């Protein structure tokens, strides 16, 4: 297939003055997140999901997508970023401030993908959407020859109009469409956010089970509930799902266990499920027949639901890095204190998330902050709704 045509009507560019009024984090179009170096030079979304991370950037009221720069300039900035490594660094496109499959955004998504693919890059590229995907879109997505492309379809089944006004049927239809036409890309059911009492009923779980059969992998996860999102809930009379907020996703133990019980029943002869994972990169790697690029194999209890063949693949690729080499790289990034490499992760002090992710993706080994430990069995989630092994609430 020939390269996608340049969109006839480009999204309007924000002026320098308008960009100056944005929160600095939003004006910076590149952010390193756990699942990849994230490019977000288009901001604005009309979908109004109450729990959206756009609350964190003070742009939830921006409903009309606009550009901060051209696609060409954005790609150049991405490739010149100090944390970008060709063929290694996982990438994410338009996952912070808009939906990439909105009709006015989609041509820009395709243009960015084409520019990356034309350079022969084989990096993982993650595209997350809850909007409509057509057969024509699938043909374009199949046209990219080099990128390891994954489309993650967010589906929650939430039907509360103030929390998620977008009909979940759109995402369900898109998932089926993508899976049916997949050739060079892979598609993942992104079952999120799961909130107890809201979308974890037997009916919701059954709906997700059926959808999981139309994906190369299924990833389930909980809710980001930060102070900014809590304030929006309060201002709009939306029932708050938790008493408190947390910096990590909230996925209570009992909610997870309900899902795992249903999954286990299928394994024992019940209705079949698709392959289920706790972490995004695990599902993406499995869909492409590769080992997890985030090194989650070190957190061994994460693997309890993974297929034996995938566990073997991750085990073979998982190599404990040399302490001296890790220390040199961590120090160069600004780490202080003792650098440790244990059987689960690299442990550092004084590094924010981006440099930790840089180390993690470079070594294929988890990298944790000593001051923000990952508690056993919580899988890096918030402590809300979990108990420690001694039966007490986790700290």
Phi, psi and omega in degrees: 000143178287164181298145178303140180294147175297132183304137182293327182235099181288149174298145180296149178270138171291145176284164178301323179294317179295320178296323179296338180275348180286156171300135185309322180296329180280326179291334176279110190282353181238129179223137178268115178245168188303322182272004174150169174286119194256126180256125186217070180265007171240129182233145180116132183206134181268004192281339168063030174293123190298331185267012187297143179292350178298338175301327183290341182252010178058034179231026181295333181279354177280102185264337183260117181299138176219159183263146171268338180197176179286160177300320181297316179294322180295315179296319178299318179295321179297313184289337179268357183295137183299338180266357180279130175234121180305137175071357184241306186293121174292145183239152173229143182238127173055047184249013186236332190223004178198180171251126187293342182260007171301142185308323182277343181266326186308316179300326178289322174302310182296323179295318179294315178301318181296318180296320178292317182294322180298337178275002178076016182287140179247016179302150167296136174232123181253130177236123185246128182215158169233011186260185186286139175232130183257169175298324177297319176299317181299321179298319177294315181297328177285348186280345183279126193265338190246317183299145171268091192264134177230129174257118179258120183260113180284122178221124181246331186077005179290128180243015175285117188296335178276340181267315180219090182293336183285129179296125181295345178296331178299313180295319180299316179295320179295319179300312180298318179299313181297316182294320181297324186257002185296129173233293182266335177264172174234155180233141183236133170282114180262090186276097187193159347277138177271123184233119182305135180083350181249314181212036178240023179289169176302323181293318178296317180296320179295321178296318179294322178301314180297318180292329182298339179281356179243038180209155178282343175194159177234130177243128178243142182202174187259207191250133163283122178230085182267172182301321181295323179287319177302317180297322178294317178302313182298316183293335185250012176066031180267130179302130181278132185284337183221155179290328183234177177249171182205153179281339179253167179295144179259118177220089185302151184302317182293325178294316177298318184294325176301317180291316182293326177297318179294320179294318180294322178299322178296319180295334181269011176119008177276199178294140186290150173245159164286176183282126191254139179222153178273335187239144183303308184295332177295314179294319180296313181298316179300317182299332180260005179071033183234169173283153181297126182282351177265000177066031181294346179303333178296329177269078198300330181291343174297331188277002188296339180251002183280149177298142180306322180296322179289322177300317179297321180295315179293322180298320181294323183277343187276111183235125179295121185285160179290130183300318182297319180293317179298318181298317178300313182292319181295318179296321180296333179272352177110011180295144176241171176068195183280132173263131184236144170236110179248191184285353181248322189195164162282136180237125184228169174231147172083008179247131173288180184299314184305309179294331176294319178293325177300315177295317183298314181285332179289321182263349184063037188216134181306144178229116186245154175272127182300329182278351180228069188293152173267113183284146182305132177075347179278345174060039178074018180264171177295151181287349182300124177086012180238154173241146177287171181298336179272007177089356180266158175299142179288153183290000000 
